[in-house]
Amino acid sequence: MNNANNIQSNATEHILEKRQVNDKTSRTARTRGGQGTIAYWRGKLFRNTYRDRAGRTIEIPEFYARMRHEGTTKRVRLRASDKEKAAEEALRLSERLSAEGWGVVTSGQARLPASPSIKEFCDAYAKAAQSMENPPRPITVALYLRHLRQICSIAGINLLRELSPSSIERARDKYRAMGRADKREDSSIQNSIGIILRNAAACFSGEARAIMARQGLVLDNPFTGIKRSQKIEPVAALDRKIIEQIWQDLPLLRDGDPGAAAPNIKHFKKTYRKKHEGNQPRWMPIDFRQAHPEAYCAILLGLGLGLRANEIDKARWNWIKFDAKGDAFLEIKAEDDFKPKGGSLRVIRMPKELHEELTKSRRDTASPYILGGHASASVEKNGWGYRCRETLRIVNEWLRARGVEAGEIKGNPLHRLRKQFGSEVATNFGLFAAQKLLGHSSPTVTAKYYAAQTDLPTLTHVRIMG
């Protein structure tokens, strides 16, 4: 009986030994050294620290591990702040490292000390923006980064750690001096630098810094306490004569104005080439003798419904809805090439005569857009842009000829119609109605920049006795 037990025991030990030999020979020397276990990598984990501008020691939450391959040792950033998960990740990376090389672990490593260059920070923000809950449009990200680089260029800094409140104020001072040297007005200089600072500061929003901190880059907001206000003049209602002139002349824009002057194309081209070193003009003079029904519809949407230029450009026929009574409404909503400002849908009641005019003026029955035409490739590529730039140019030139921001060099007459709409609604129906129809999140913006009295109230409280 004992012999049988010994034989069975020896056979079992022989099988186990054979399995162990096969297991060892199938693994590399790295595994035999203990690197093929989670326990090994758990003991090899560590965290990095750095000093911020105030001299404080900041610990990066994610773990690191040192790995060796082909005679080279590198510090590898792991994506986990939990030790068990970090050990598992380190084990997986070490197994792939021997087969695939350093390419599997070198991408996305933390740069320490945490003082990247401005270019590296811009790349980090662009990646972080993609992870935000409500990511900004690509063109907005590009604008933020362009203004951040502009501030850094004026201040003469290349590293992020050099971007401080004092360097930002130094850039503001230099910008003012350059603007005054170019004989710009102080209000223009203040507005421009305010916009630049506000956009650059957006790169350091709380959400962006939180995302970058999880990637190993912990930083403060250098724009804290920096004034970035603009001096925007409150809106004033358009003169009633201008409004009457617009409504009176609109049919001529739709059907063509036989009394309009013929544009001198040859003289324009000659003058343009002389001023622009022989280049061909991008825009040609507009012939208002021709019919421009798309521009006519754009003005109806701007002055009649208070739409923004981008909303006018992207407005669809399927945005028009009808209730049980047959009344028309315009429902401004997100589309593949359009995102409502503020991200919220809004509904505007459409006057019956306005809807009828839009329908009668439709020329491109195959287009889903009210202004006609098709989607823009540049909009799909950049995430933002106008489809009908020529139509908007026609609108602005036509409005200037009728006194809408005629003296403004960089004015936007079409947007001025939106403010006139807000003023009309606020005067007749109150500020709350104007705020909702314009799509503002706060009545403060409506009251300050989009609502002026179009008619003064008639006061009846004065009583002269005797």
C-alpha positions as CSV (number, residue, x, y, z in Angstrom):
1,M,0.0,0.0,0.0
2,N,2.8,2.3,0.9
3,N,4.6,1.5,-2.3
4,A,1.4,2.4,-4.3
5,N,1.2,5.8,-2.4
6,N,4.9,6.5,-3.1
7,I,4.5,5.6,-6.8
8,Q,1.5,7.9,-7.0
9,S,3.3,10.7,-5.2
10,N,6.4,10.4,-7.3
11,A,4.2,10.5,-10.5
12,T,2.4,13.6,-9.3
13,E,5.7,15.3,-8.4
14,H,7.1,14.3,-11.8
15,I,4.1,15.8,-13.6
16,L,4.3,19.1,-11.6
17,E,8.1,19.3,-12.1
18,K,7.6,18.8,-15.8
19,R,4.9,21.5,-15.9
20,Q,7.2,23.9,-14.1
21,V,10.0,23.2,-16.6
22,N,7.7,23.7,-19.6
23,D,6.3,26.9,-18.0
24,K,9.8,28.3,-17.3
25,T,11.1,27.5,-20.7
26,S,8.1,29.2,-22.3
27,R,8.8,32.4,-20.5
28,T,11.6,34.8,-20.9
29,A,14.3,35.5,-18.4
30,R,12.4,38.6,-17.4
31,T,9.5,36.5,-16.2
32,R,11.9,34.2,-14.3
33,G,13.2,37.3,-12.5
34,G,9.7,38.0,-11.1
35,Q,8.7,40.7,-13.5
36,G,5.8,38.7,-14.8
37,T,3.7,39.1,-11.6
38,I,1.5,41.9,-10.4
39,A,3.2,41.7,-7.0
40,Y,6.5,42.6,-8.6
41,W,5.2,45.7,-10.3
42,R,3.2,46.7,-7.2
43,G,6.5,47.1,-5.4
44,K,8.1,49.1,-8.2
45,L,5.5,51.8,-8.4
46,F,6.2,55.4,-7.3
47,R,4.8,58.9,-7.7
48,N,6.6,62.0,-9.1
49,T,6.5,65.5,-7.6
50,Y,7.4,68.9,-8.9
51,R,7.6,72.5,-7.5
52,D,5.1,75.1,-8.7
53,R,5.8,78.8,-9.1
54,A,5.1,79.4,-5.4
55,G,7.7,76.8,-4.4
56,R,5.2,74.3,-3.2
57,T,5.8,70.6,-3.8
58,I,3.0,69.1,-5.9
59,E,2.5,65.3,-6.2
60,I,1.2,63.9,-9.5
61,P,-1.6,61.5,-8.7
62,E,-0.8,58.9,-11.4
63,F,1.8,56.2,-10.7
64,Y,5.1,55.8,-12.5
65,A,7.3,52.7,-13.0
66,R,10.9,52.3,-14.4
67,M,11.2,49.8,-17.2
68,R,14.2,48.4,-19.0
69,H,14.5,47.2,-22.6
70,E,17.5,46.7,-24.9
71,G,19.9,48.2,-22.3
72,T,17.8,51.4,-21.8
73,T,15.8,52.3,-18.6
74,K,13.0,54.8,-18.9
75,R,10.5,56.3,-16.5
76,V,7.0,55.3,-17.8
77,R,3.9,57.2,-16.8
78,L,0.9,55.0,-16.0
79,R,-2.6,56.2,-16.4
80,A,-4.0,55.0,-13.1
81,S,-3.9,56.6,-9.7
82,D,-5.1,53.3,-8.1
83,K,-2.2,51.1,-7.1
84,E,-3.7,47.8,-8.1
85,K,-4.8,49.1,-11.5
86,A,-1.4,50.7,-12.0
87,A,0.4,47.5,-11.2
88,E,-1.8,45.6,-13.7
89,E,-1.1,48.2,-16.4
90,A,2.6,48.0,-15.7
91,L,2.5,44.3,-16.1
92,R,0.7,44.5,-19.4
93,L,3.1,47.2,-20.7
94,S,6.2,45.2,-19.7
95,E,4.9,42.2,-21.6
96,R,4.3,44.2,-24.7
97,L,7.6,46.1,-24.3
98,S,9.7,43.0,-25.1
99,A,7.7,42.2,-28.2
100,E,6.9,45.7,-29.6
101,G,9.6,48.0,-28.3
102,W,9.5,51.4,-26.7
103,G,6.8,52.7,-29.1
104,V,4.0,51.1,-26.9
105,V,4.9,53.1,-23.8
106,T,6.5,56.4,-25.0
107,S,3.4,58.1,-26.3
108,G,1.6,60.5,-23.9
109,Q,4.3,60.5,-21.2
110,A,4.3,63.2,-18.6
111,R,6.9,65.8,-19.0
112,L,8.7,66.6,-15.8
113,P,9.4,69.0,-14.3
114,A,5.9,70.2,-15.1
115,S,7.0,73.2,-17.2
116,P,6.2,72.5,-20.8
117,S,6.8,74.9,-23.6
118,I,3.9,77.0,-24.8
119,K,3.7,74.8,-27.9
120,E,3.5,71.7,-25.8
121,F,0.8,73.3,-23.6
122,C,-1.2,74.2,-26.6
123,D,-1.1,70.6,-27.8
124,A,-2.2,69.4,-24.4
125,Y,-5.1,71.9,-24.3
126,A,-6.2,70.8,-27.8
127,K,-6.3,67.2,-26.6
128,A,-8.0,68.1,-23.3
129,A,-10.8,70.0,-25.2
130,Q,-11.8,66.8,-26.9
131,S,-12.6,65.3,-23.5
132,M,-14.7,68.1,-22.1
133,E,-18.4,67.6,-21.3
134,N,-19.3,70.4,-23.8
135,P,-16.3,70.6,-26.0
136,P,-15.7,73.9,-27.8
137,R,-15.8,74.0,-31.6
138,P,-12.5,73.4,-33.4
139,I,-12.5,76.9,-34.6
140,T,-13.0,78.2,-31.0
141,V,-10.1,76.1,-29.8
142,A,-7.9,77.5,-32.6
143,L,-9.0,81.0,-31.6
144,Y,-8.2,80.5,-27.9
145,L,-4.7,79.0,-28.7
146,R,-3.9,81.8,-31.2
147,H,-4.6,84.5,-28.7
148,L,-2.6,82.6,-26.0
149,R,0.4,82.4,-28.4
150,Q,-0.1,86.1,-29.2
151,I,0.1,87.1,-25.5
152,C,3.2,84.9,-25.0
153,S,4.9,86.3,-28.1
154,I,4.3,89.9,-27.0
155,A,5.6,89.1,-23.5
156,G,8.6,87.3,-25.0
157,I,8.1,84.0,-23.1
158,N,8.5,80.4,-24.4
159,L,7.9,78.3,-21.3
160,L,4.6,77.9,-19.5
161,R,6.2,78.5,-16.1
162,E,7.1,82.0,-17.3
163,L,3.4,82.8,-17.9
164,S,2.5,84.7,-14.8
165,P,0.2,87.7,-13.9
166,S,3.2,90.0,-14.2
167,S,4.2,88.8,-17.6
168,I,0.6,89.0,-18.8
169,E,0.3,92.6,-17.6
170,R,3.7,93.3,-19.3
171,A,2.1,92.0,-22.5
172,R,-0.9,94.3,-22.0
173,D,1.4,97.3,-21.6
174,K,3.3,96.5,-24.7
175,Y,0.1,96.0,-26.7
176,R,-1.2,99.4,-25.6
177,A,2.1,101.0,-26.7
178,M,2.0,99.3,-30.1
179,G,-1.6,100.3,-30.6
180,R,-0.9,104.0,-29.8
181,A,2.1,104.0,-32.0
182,D,-0.3,102.9,-34.8
183,K,-2.6,105.8,-33.9
184,R,-5.4,103.6,-32.8
185,E,-8.1,104.9,-30.5
186,D,-7.8,103.9,-26.9
187,S,-11.3,102.3,-26.9
188,S,-10.3,100.1,-29.8
189,I,-7.1,99.0,-28.1
190,Q,-8.9,98.2,-24.8
191,N,-11.5,96.2,-26.6
192,S,-9.0,94.2,-28.6
193,I,-6.7,93.3,-25.7
194,G,-9.8,92.5,-23.6
195,I,-10.9,89.9,-26.2
196,I,-7.3,88.5,-26.5
197,L,-7.0,88.1,-22.8
198,R,-10.4,86.6,-22.4
199,N,-9.8,84.0,-25.1
200,A,-6.3,83.1,-23.8
201,A,-7.7,82.7,-20.3
202,A,-10.2,80.2,-21.6
203,C,-7.3,77.7,-22.1
204,F,-7.0,77.6,-18.3
205,S,-10.6,76.9,-17.5
206,G,-11.3,74.7,-14.4
207,E,-12.4,71.8,-16.6
208,A,-9.4,72.0,-18.9
209,R,-6.9,72.1,-15.9
210,A,-8.7,69.2,-14.2
211,I,-8.3,67.0,-17.4
212,M,-4.7,68.0,-17.8
213,A,-4.0,67.3,-14.1
214,R,-5.3,63.7,-14.6
215,Q,-2.7,63.4,-17.4
216,G,0.0,64.5,-15.0
217,L,0.2,68.3,-15.7
218,V,-1.0,70.2,-12.6
219,L,-1.0,74.0,-13.0
220,D,-2.6,77.2,-11.7
221,N,-4.5,79.7,-13.7
222,P,-2.1,82.6,-14.5
223,F,-5.0,84.8,-15.6
224,T,-6.6,84.9,-12.1
225,G,-7.1,88.5,-11.2
226,I,-6.3,89.8,-14.7
227,K,-8.8,92.4,-15.8
228,R,-10.1,91.6,-19.3
229,S,-13.1,93.8,-19.7
230,Q,-14.4,95.4,-22.9
231,K,-15.9,98.8,-23.4
232,I,-19.0,98.0,-25.4
233,E,-21.5,100.8,-26.1
234,P,-25.1,100.1,-25.2
235,V,-27.4,99.6,-28.2
236,A,-29.6,102.4,-29.5
237,A,-32.7,101.8,-31.6
238,L,-32.4,102.6,-35.3
239,D,-34.1,105.7,-36.5
240,R,-37.7,105.1,-37.7
241,K,-36.9,106.6,-41.1
242,I,-34.2,103.9,-41.6
243,I,-36.6,101.1,-40.7
244,E,-39.3,102.5,-43.0
245,Q,-36.7,102.8,-45.8
246,I,-35.6,99.2,-45.3
247,W,-39.2,97.8,-45.6
248,Q,-40.0,100.1,-48.5
249,D,-36.9,99.1,-50.5
250,L,-36.8,95.4,-49.7
251,P,-38.9,94.4,-52.8
252,L,-36.2,96.0,-55.0
253,L,-33.6,93.7,-53.4
254,R,-35.8,90.7,-54.0
255,D,-36.7,91.5,-57.7
256,G,-33.9,93.8,-58.8
257,D,-33.5,97.6,-58.7
258,P,-33.7,99.1,-62.2
259,G,-32.6,102.4,-60.8
260,A,-29.3,101.1,-59.3
261,A,-26.0,102.1,-60.8
262,A,-24.1,99.7,-62.9
263,P,-20.9,98.6,-61.2
264,N,-17.7,99.6,-63.1
265,I,-15.9,96.2,-63.0
266,K,-12.9,97.2,-65.2
267,H,-12.1,100.3,-63.0
268,F,-12.5,98.2,-59.9
269,K,-10.1,95.5,-61.1
270,K,-7.6,98.0,-62.2
271,T,-7.6,99.9,-58.9
272,Y,-7.6,96.7,-56.9
273,R,-4.5,95.3,-58.7
274,K,-2.7,98.6,-58.2
275,K,-3.4,98.6,-54.5
276,H,-2.7,94.9,-53.9
277,E,0.4,94.3,-56.0
278,G,-1.4,92.9,-59.0
279,N,-3.5,90.3,-57.2
280,Q,-7.0,89.4,-58.5
281,P,-9.9,90.7,-56.4
282,R,-11.6,88.1,-54.3
283,W,-14.9,90.0,-54.2
284,M,-16.5,91.9,-57.1
285,P,-18.7,94.9,-56.9
286,I,-22.4,94.0,-56.4
287,D,-24.9,94.6,-59.1
288,F,-28.1,95.6,-57.4
289,R,-29.9,95.8,-60.7
290,Q,-30.0,92.0,-60.5
291,A,-32.5,90.1,-58.2
292,H,-31.1,88.9,-54.8
293,P,-33.8,86.8,-53.3
294,E,-31.4,85.0,-50.9
295,A,-30.3,88.4,-49.4
296,Y,-34.0,89.4,-49.2
297,C,-34.8,86.3,-47.1
298,A,-31.7,86.9,-44.9
299,I,-33.0,90.4,-44.0
300,L,-36.4,88.9,-43.2
301,L,-34.9,86.4,-40.8
302,G,-32.6,89.0,-39.2
303,L,-35.1,91.9,-38.8
304,G,-38.3,89.8,-38.6
305,L,-37.1,87.0,-36.2
306,G,-33.8,88.3,-34.7
307,L,-31.6,85.5,-35.9
308,R,-27.9,85.6,-35.7
309,A,-25.9,85.5,-39.0
310,N,-24.8,81.9,-38.5
311,E,-28.4,80.9,-37.7
312,I,-29.6,82.7,-40.9
313,D,-26.9,80.9,-42.9
314,K,-27.8,77.4,-41.6
315,A,-31.6,77.8,-41.2
316,R,-33.5,74.9,-42.7
317,W,-37.0,74.6,-44.0
318,N,-37.7,71.7,-41.6
319,W,-37.1,74.2,-38.8
320,I,-40.5,75.7,-39.6
321,K,-43.3,73.9,-37.6
322,F,-47.0,74.5,-37.4
323,D,-49.4,74.1,-34.5
324,A,-53.0,72.9,-34.5
325,K,-54.2,76.4,-35.5
326,G,-51.9,76.6,-38.5
327,D,-49.6,79.2,-36.9
328,A,-45.9,78.9,-38.0
329,F,-43.0,78.6,-35.6
330,L,-39.2,78.5,-36.2
331,E,-37.5,75.9,-34.1
332,I,-33.7,76.6,-34.0
333,K,-32.0,73.3,-33.2
334,A,-28.7,71.5,-33.7
335,E,-27.7,70.1,-37.0
336,D,-24.6,68.3,-38.5
337,D,-23.1,71.7,-39.5
338,F,-24.7,73.9,-36.8
339,K,-24.7,74.1,-33.1
340,P,-26.9,76.7,-31.4
341,K,-25.1,79.2,-29.3
342,G,-25.4,78.2,-25.7
343,G,-26.4,74.7,-26.8
344,S,-30.1,75.4,-26.2
345,L,-33.1,75.0,-28.5
346,R,-35.4,78.0,-28.9
347,V,-38.7,78.5,-30.7
348,I,-39.9,81.8,-32.3
349,R,-43.4,82.5,-33.5
350,M,-43.2,83.4,-37.2
351,P,-45.7,86.1,-38.5
352,K,-47.9,84.6,-41.2
353,E,-46.9,87.2,-43.8
354,L,-43.2,86.5,-43.2
355,H,-43.6,82.8,-43.7
356,E,-45.5,83.4,-46.9
357,E,-42.8,85.7,-48.2
358,L,-40.1,83.2,-47.5
359,T,-42.0,80.5,-49.3
360,K,-42.7,82.7,-52.3
361,S,-39.1,83.7,-52.6
362,R,-37.7,80.2,-52.6
363,R,-35.7,79.5,-55.7
364,D,-33.7,76.4,-54.9
365,T,-36.4,73.8,-54.2
366,A,-33.8,71.0,-53.8
367,S,-31.9,72.7,-51.0
368,P,-32.8,72.1,-47.4
369,Y,-31.6,75.6,-46.5
370,I,-33.9,78.6,-46.5
371,L,-31.1,80.6,-48.2
372,G,-30.6,77.8,-50.7
373,G,-27.3,76.2,-51.6
374,H,-25.6,73.2,-50.1
375,A,-23.5,72.3,-47.2
376,S,-20.0,73.7,-47.1
377,A,-16.9,71.5,-47.1
378,S,-15.0,74.0,-44.9
379,V,-17.8,73.9,-42.3
380,E,-17.4,70.1,-42.1
381,K,-13.6,70.4,-41.9
382,N,-13.4,73.2,-39.3
383,G,-16.6,72.7,-37.4
384,W,-17.7,76.3,-38.1
385,G,-18.1,78.8,-40.9
386,Y,-20.5,80.4,-43.3
387,R,-22.0,78.7,-46.3
388,C,-23.3,81.8,-48.0
389,R,-20.6,84.5,-47.5
390,E,-21.5,86.2,-50.7
391,T,-25.2,86.6,-49.7
392,L,-24.2,88.0,-46.3
393,R,-21.8,90.5,-48.0
394,I,-24.7,91.6,-50.3
395,V,-26.9,92.1,-47.2
396,N,-24.4,94.2,-45.3
397,E,-23.6,96.4,-48.3
398,W,-27.3,97.0,-49.0
399,L,-28.0,97.9,-45.4
400,R,-25.1,100.3,-45.2
401,A,-26.5,102.1,-48.2
402,R,-29.6,102.7,-46.2
403,G,-27.9,104.1,-43.1
404,V,-27.4,100.9,-41.0
405,E,-23.9,101.3,-39.4
406,A,-22.9,103.4,-42.5
407,G,-20.0,105.1,-40.6
408,E,-18.6,101.9,-39.0
409,I,-15.5,100.6,-40.6
410,K,-15.8,97.1,-39.1
411,G,-19.5,97.2,-38.3
412,N,-22.0,94.3,-38.8
413,P,-25.2,95.7,-40.2
414,L,-26.9,92.3,-40.3
415,H,-26.3,91.8,-36.6
416,R,-27.6,95.3,-36.0
417,L,-31.0,94.1,-37.3
418,R,-30.9,91.5,-34.5
419,K,-30.5,94.2,-31.9
420,Q,-33.3,96.2,-33.5
421,F,-35.5,93.1,-33.2
422,G,-34.6,92.8,-29.5
423,S,-35.5,96.4,-29.0
424,E,-38.9,96.1,-30.7
425,V,-39.8,93.0,-28.6
426,A,-38.5,94.6,-25.3
427,T,-40.5,97.8,-25.9
428,N,-43.7,96.0,-26.8
429,F,-43.6,92.8,-24.8
430,G,-41.0,93.3,-22.0
431,L,-37.4,92.3,-21.4
432,F,-38.2,88.7,-20.5
433,A,-39.8,88.0,-23.9
434,A,-36.8,89.7,-25.6
435,Q,-34.3,87.5,-23.7
436,K,-36.1,84.3,-24.5
437,L,-36.5,85.1,-28.2
438,L,-32.9,86.2,-28.6
439,G,-31.7,83.1,-26.8
440,H,-29.7,84.8,-24.0
441,S,-29.0,83.0,-20.8
442,S,-29.1,86.2,-18.8
443,P,-31.4,89.2,-19.1
444,T,-28.4,91.4,-18.3
445,V,-26.9,90.9,-21.7
446,T,-30.3,91.6,-23.3
447,A,-30.9,94.8,-21.3
448,K,-27.4,96.1,-21.9
449,Y,-26.6,95.4,-25.5
450,Y,-29.8,94.2,-27.3
451,A,-32.7,96.2,-26.0
452,A,-33.4,99.9,-26.4
453,Q,-36.7,101.7,-26.4
454,T,-38.1,102.1,-29.9
455,D,-41.0,104.3,-28.7
456,L,-41.1,106.5,-25.6
457,P,-44.1,105.8,-23.3
458,T,-46.9,108.4,-23.1
459,L,-47.1,109.7,-19.6
460,T,-50.6,110.5,-18.3
461,H,-49.8,111.2,-14.6
462,V,-49.2,115.0,-15.0
463,R,-52.3,117.1,-14.2
464,I,-52.1,120.9,-14.3
465,M,-54.8,122.4,-12.1
466,G,-56.3,125.9,-12.3
